[in-house]
Amino acid sequence: MNYINGLLLGLLLCTHSVLAASIAKELKVFEPYLGTWQASFSMGEGQTVTDVSRWERALNGTAIRTLHSINDGAYGGESLLFWDKAQQRIVFYYFTTAGFYTSGKIDVVSQQEFVAYEAVEGNQDGITKVKSTSRFTEGAFTVSTQYLKNGQWTEPEVRTYRPSTKQVKFK
């Protein structure tokens, strides 16, 4: 019986390794992000919010899908990141529960850092562009984000995401 249990455990571990390894080579920088993460931060005037984010392999490993929700679904969004062969770069689309979307490109700076540039369509708050830098270190990642709002870049907002057992929720 122990032999069979050991064999089954070995098969399970091998299957997990194959699935984890089957991400397109251009997307390997995102491998440490796979899983569920959480960050809590202030939105000003004493309002603290919690953002839960899930990163997962999608479309047979040719894309990375992210889902996130703020305050149990008060706001949320979903992205697909993929290698665009024609542009020879990582691109993405982000769709929100607020009715606007973004399209963007990602520059990989190192195996721990990337920069995303987004063009925003249909945002009612005057945001037309977003620039964010993400850095993965010591089992967590930090995102520094700036918004082009009404023609002016905002000061960077910094958020640190740590592993979480919470679920992404949409209302």
N, C-alpha and C positions, 0 to 999 in steps of 0.2 A: 504494500500500500504506500509506503514512504517513497518507493521508487516512482510510482505513478504520480504522486503529488509533486515530487521533484521535477518530473518530466513535464507536467502541466504548467508548473511555475516557470520553467525554462522556456516553454513555448510562448507563454504570455509575455515574458520579458523580451523575447526575440521579436514578437509581433509589435510590441510597443516601440522597440528600437527601429524597426522598419518603417512604421508610420511616422515617427518623429523625423527620420532621415529623409522622408520623401517630400521635402519642401524644395521647390525650385532653388537652384544654387544662388540665384540673384536675390532671393528672399531670406537667406540664412541669417542675416543680421537680425531678423525678427524672432528667431527661434527662442531666445531667452524670455521674450514677452508672452509666449503662449501660456495661457492660464487666465486666472481671474485676479484682478487687482483692485485696490481701493485707495482713494485719497480724500481727506477732509480738508477744507480750506474756507477762508472767509470771503464773502461776496460784498463786504462793506456793511456799515451800519449794524454790526453785531449779528449778521446773518451768516451762519456756517452751513455749508452744504457738503454732502458726501457723494462722490462720483465713483461708481462701480463700473469697471471695464473688463470685458472678456475678449481675449485674443485667441483665435483658433485657425487651424489649417483649413483651407477651403478649396473647392474645385480641383480635387486630386493633387493638392499641393502646389498648384499654379498660382494661388492667391492666398492672402491672409485676410480673414474677416474679423473685424472688431465690432463689438456692440458695447454701448455704455448707457448708463442711466444715472441721472442726478436726482437725489432725494426720492428714491423708490418710484421713479417714473414721471416725476414732474417735468422732466425734459430728458431727451435721449437721442441717440443716433446710431447709425450703422455705416461701416466703411468696408470697401473692398480695395485692397492694395495688390498690385500685380506688376509684373515685368512687361512693359510695352516694347515689343520687338522693333517696331517701326521707329520709336523715339530712342531706343536703347537706354531706357531708364525706368525706374519704379514710378508708377503713377497711382492715383487713387481717386475714388469718389466717396463722398460722405453725405448721407441723407439724414435729416433731422425730423423730430416730431414737431418742431416749430414751423415746418413747411418750407424751409430753405435748404439748399444743398451747396456743396463745394466740390471743386475738382482741383487736383493738385499734383505736384511732383515731389519726389523725395531724393535728396542728395545724401548718400552714405558717407560720413566723415571718417568713421573707423568702425571696428567691430562692436564698439560700445555706444556709438553716437550717430544720429542722423538728424537732418534738418528737413522739415516739411514746409512747402510754400503752397498756399491755397488761394484760389479765386472764389469769392463768395457770390452766390446768386440768390437774390430775393430776401435778403436779411432786412427786417424792418427797423433795426437799430442803427443803420448807417455803416455797418461793417462791410467792407468790400474785399479785404485781403487779410490773411492770417499767416504768420510765420511762427513756427514752433521748433524748438530744439529738444530732442529727447536723448537722455544718457542713461545707460544701464550700468549700475555698479552695485556690488555687494548685495545681490538679491532683491534690489528695488530699482525703480527708474524715476528720474526727475524730468519733468517737462516744463520748459520755460516758453511762454506764449505771449506774442504781441499781436494786436489787432490794428488794422488801418480803419479807423472809425471817423467818419465825417472828414476825411482827408488828413487826419493826424494819427501817427503811430502812438499807441498806448505804451505805458511802462510795462516791462515784462512781468507776467504773473507766473510764479513758480509753484509747482505742485509735485509732491513726492508720492508715488504709488507703491504700495506694499502688497504682498500676497493676501488674498481675502477668500473667505468661504461664502460671502454674500452672493446673491444672484442679481443679474441685470434684470430690471423690471420695466415693462412698458404698460401704460394704462390703457 
